[in-house]
Amino acid sequence: MMIRSIIVDDEPLSQKVLQRYLNDVPNIELVATCNHAFEAMEVLEKESIQLIFLDINMPRLSGVNFLKSLTHPPLVIFITAYPEYA
């Protein structure tokens, strides 16, 4: 079974690291990489996504508030580069 996923993170370096890891996981398909929550909302409207790798600390709309805004959210793995959010 293929798991369709997206990355939502405003840090390009974090995106690239996670993309490299996901390339090694055969049953996870990376559908999109989004720079902020509003971009992710557009992807979720168009695509069937089962898993979001979601940064907690993002400008404009935090990962936590983005998740709360979703009526039927997919599974979420929170990611962060900051120890205070870990």
N, C-alpha and C positions, 0 to 999 in steps of 0.2 A: 504494500500500500504506500503510495506516494503522499507525503504531507506537504501541502502548499503553504509557503511561508512568506513573510515580508520582514524586513529590518526597518525599524523607525528610530533613527539616531541622527543628531545634528553634527556629529563629529566624523569627518571623512576617514580619519585613521581607524576609528573604531569600526566603521562600516567595512573597511577593507579587511581588517583582522577577522571579523565574524564571517565575511564572505569566504575567506580562505578556509576557515574551519568547516563551513557548511559544504564546501566543494568536496570534502572528504566523507560526507555522510550521504550514502547512496539513496536513502528513502526520504530526503528533504529536498524539495524543489524551491529554490528562491525565485519568487515571482517578481518582486520589486524591492528596491532599496529607496526609502523615503527619508528626506532631510528634516521633515517636521510632521506633526500630527495632522495638519490639514491636508497635506499631500497623501498621507496614509488613508484618510477618510475617503478620498477620491478613489484610491485603489480598492478599498473595501466595498465601495458601491459597485464596482465593475467586475471584480474577481471573487472567486470562492477561495477564502483563505482559512486555513485551520490553525495556524500558529503565527504569533507575532513576537519578534524579538524587539522589545520596547525599552528605549532609554527612559529613565525616570526624570532626569533633569534636562528639559529642553525649553527654549524660549517660546514665548506666546502661550503655549499650552503644554503643561507638564504631561509626562507619560501617565501618571496616576489619574489626572483629570481627564485625559483623553480616554482612558479605559472606562472611567465612570460614565462617559458620554455615550458609550456604545450600548445599544439595546440588547443585542445578542452577540457579545464578544467571543472571538475564538480563544483558544488557549493562549496564554501569554507567559513569556519568560522575560522578566525585567533584567535589563543590563545597565551598567553604570561604570564610569571611570573614576568615580569619586567615592572614597571610603565612607564618608558620612551618609551615603545613600545605600550602601551595601547591607 
